[in-house]
């Protein structure tokens, strides 16, 4: 039976969003951090708004 991974924020640099996305998709969180950084370059809002929404929507990892 396949193991099911839940999307959860993890301890990270700011809010744990990139760490949670990295764990969920099986990628290094660095790639998500780079993506959000690149989205911040055109004026901030294209990278900041999705990050804040994900920070609110994704539940925190249980300790």
Secondary structure as UniProt FT lines:
FT   HELIX           17..25
FT   HELIX           29..41
FT   TURN            42..43
FT   HELIX           45..57
//
